[in-house]
Amino acid sequence: MSKAKFSRSLILLFALAFLLAACSASTAPVIKIGLVAPFEGRYRSMGYEAIYAARLAIREINAKGGINGYRLELVALDDRGDRDMAIESARKLAIDPQVVAVIGHYRPDSTDASIETYCAQHVPLIAIESAFPLPDVCRKQPNIFVLGHASIESWPDDQLTFVSNVPDPAELPAAQNFVAAYNAIPIDGTRAGPIALQTYDAMYLLFDALSRAGKVDRSGVATAIATSDFNGLGGRYAFDPQGNLSEAKVYLYQYDHDGQPQLMTPP
């Protein structure tokens, strides 16, 4: 074989290897994670603080090869903090069999309006904000796991309020790498606050559950979340039989006109 022919053959082999690798990556099975938050309307700043954190977590885990051979994909839907839109978003996610769990919603009204839909369709929900007890339909097979829980009076209509299980990451030494990575993303001035950290921790709580799930479906993921004992950047995540945090802390933040969180009630 001439040197020219050998060189062409070598180039073809490298090209074929590259195409096979690209094809393998693109055909990796996909796990979808839902994120429902207000991306338009009065509460849109909350949704944007959340989605940057969710995208960062997805990017980090996929860069490490995903989870057990699965690539993760984020499906983000806007509920505007509205009850009817929250229910519609829950229905859309429930009919997609690749969606194995959902994180949301970011207002107690929208969370509690949509909970029955998640329960009826057996979709695990890591509920960011909630104010009411679980309905009866959710007690048969627990799949709702609540992070931020308080009485409805904690969310006054004239304030942008967030009830969190985590502190402001700007004041948390363990979260400084996250803060730096997060703040390098947005071009709209959004900065890592408690909404971002709560979302990021919720994503990694879910990643941990996915890695332990005996079967990567909704039932397997719900069982894995229920048995979690996970240490996130903002705190420990373990749940009682009702889906409430065993060691819940309640940080109540009000966001000012500049989008900065002000701690109103320390844990």
N, C-alpha and C positions, 0 to 999 in steps of 0.2 A: 504493500500500500504506500502511495506517495505521501510526502509530508503534507501536501495541501489537502489530500483526501482525509488524512488522519486528523488534521486540524478541524475540517468541516464536521467530521464525525464527533469529535470531542465537543464542539459547540452545540451540535444537535442533542447530545446526551445531557449537557448542562441545561439546555432549554427545556428538554423533556422533564428533567428532575424538578426544575422550577415550576413548570406547569402542574406537575403532579402534586407538589407541595401546596401550591395555591388552591388547587381543586380540593385537596384534603381539608384545608382550613375552611374553605367556603361551604363544604358539605358537612361540617361538624354539626351534630344535633344541637338544637337551640332550646334554652329555657327562657321563657319570658316572665319578667317581673313587672307588674303594674304599679304605676305611681299616679295617684289622683290628687290634684292640688289646684288652687285657684291661680290660673295663669293670665286671666283677664279680669277686669273689674276692680272693685275696691281693695281686694286682698291680693292682688297680683304680685306684690313684692314678696309675700310669703312663699308663693309658688316658685318664683324664680330663685329665691335663696335655697329652696329645697332641691330643685332640679339640678343645679350645678353640683350639689353634693352627691346626688344619685348617679349622675353621669361620671363623676370622678371615681366613685366606688366601682361602677361597672367597668370602666376603662382599666382600673388597677387589676381587677380580678381576671379580666380577659387577657391582659398582658402576661399574666402568670400561667396561662393555659386554660383558664376557665375552671370549672368544677367537675371533677370526675368525667372528663371528656366532653362536657357540655360547654358551649359558648353561651354567654348571658346577653339578653337583649332587653332594653328598657322600653316599656310602652307607657307613655305619659299622656294623661287625659286631663282636660280642664273642667272643673266643676264650678268655678267662680265663687265657691263658698255657698252655693245655692242647693237647697234640698232636692229639687226635681232634677237638676243636672247631675247631682251626686248619684242619685238612683240610676239614671240613664248610663252614667259612666260605669257603675258597678255591673249593670246588665251587659254592656259591651265587653267588658273584661271576662265576665263569667262564661260567655258563649265561645271564647277562644280557648280550646283545650290545652294550648301551649302555655297559657298563663297559669303558673302554679301557685302564685301568691301575689298579694297587693299590699302596698304601703300607702297610707292615706287615712283619712282626709285631714285637712289642716284647720278645720273649724268644727266645733262640736255638733252643730246642727247638721252639717253635711255628712259627718261620720255617722251619727246616730240615725239619720234618715236612710242610709244605705246598708246598714248592718244586716237587716233581715235578708236582703238580696244575697249578700255574701254567705250567710248561714244556709239559706235555702239551696244554694248551688255548691255548698261545701268548699268555698274558696277561702283559704287562710288570709286573714287580714291583720296586719300589724297597724293598729289604730293609733295615729299620732295624737289626736285630740278626741276626748269623749267626756260626756257629762252625765249620762243616764245609765241605769242598770241594763244588762243585756236582756233582750226579749226572750220569751220562752223557747222560741224556735232555735235559739243559739245554745241552749243548755243541753240539747240531746247529744251533740257531738262538738265539743268546744273547738272553734277555729278562729276565735277573735282574741287578739292579744293586745292589751291596752297599755300604752306608754304614758301619755299625758291625761290624767283624770282629775277632775275637780267639779265643784258644783257649777251650774250654769251661770250663776251670778259672777263667776270669775271672768266672764267674757262680756263686758259692757258694750252696748251698741256703738258708743261714741269713741271707742278706743280700739287700736290694733293690738290685740292681746295674744300671747302665746303661752300656754301652760306646758312646761317641759319637765322631763326627768333628768336633764343634763344642765350643767352650768354653761355660761358663756365661754366658748373655746378660747377667746382672746385672753382669758384669765386662768387658763388651765395648762400647766407646763406640758402635760402628756399629749396635748393636742396641737402643739406648735408646728409639727411637720404637716399635719392636716391643714392648718390655717394657711401655711405658706403655699401648699399645693393648690388649695381652693382659691386663694386670692389671686393666683396667677391666671385663673381661667376667665372670669367675667370681664366684659368690656363695657358694662353698663354701670360700674361703680359698686355693684353688690359685693358685700364682704361676709366672711364666715361669721355667723352668729349662732345662737342656740337652735334655730330652725335647721341650719345647715348641719350642725353636729348631731342633732337628734335624727335627722334623715340618714346621715352617714353611718351612725351606729346601727340604725334599723336595717340598713342594707347589709352590713357585715354580720349582724345577728341572723339575717336570712341566709347569707352565704354559709355561715356555720351550720345552720339547720340543713341546708341542701347537701352539704358534704357528709352529714350523718344520716340522712334519710335512707331507710332501707329500700324505698322505691321512690323515684323522682316523679311523684304525682301529687295532687292536692292533699290526699289523705296522708301520704307519707311525710310531706312537708309539715302539715299541721301537727302530726305526732312528734316530729323532731323539734319544732318550735316549743311545744308544750313541755318538753324535757330539757330545754336549754339551761345551761349555766355558763353564760357567756360574759366575758369582761370586755366591754367596749371602751372607747376613749373617755366617754362621759360617765360610765358607771357599770354596775353589774346587772345582767338581765337574766332573771329566772322568774317563772310564773307559778301562781297558785292554781288550783283546779278550775277556778272561774276565769282564768286568763288575765288576772291582774298581776302586776309586778310584786314579787315577794318583798322587795326592799325598795319600795317606791319613794322617790323624793319629788317634791313639787316646787318647781321654780316658776314664778309667775312674772312674765316680762310684758312690758308695754313698749311698743316701738314709737319713737318720736317722729317728727316731720322729716327728719333727715335719714330715717330708716335705721336708727341706732337703738338697740335693745336696752331698756332700763329695767333693772331688777326691782320689782315691787314687793315680792314676798319671798324671802330666802327660805330654804327647806328647814 
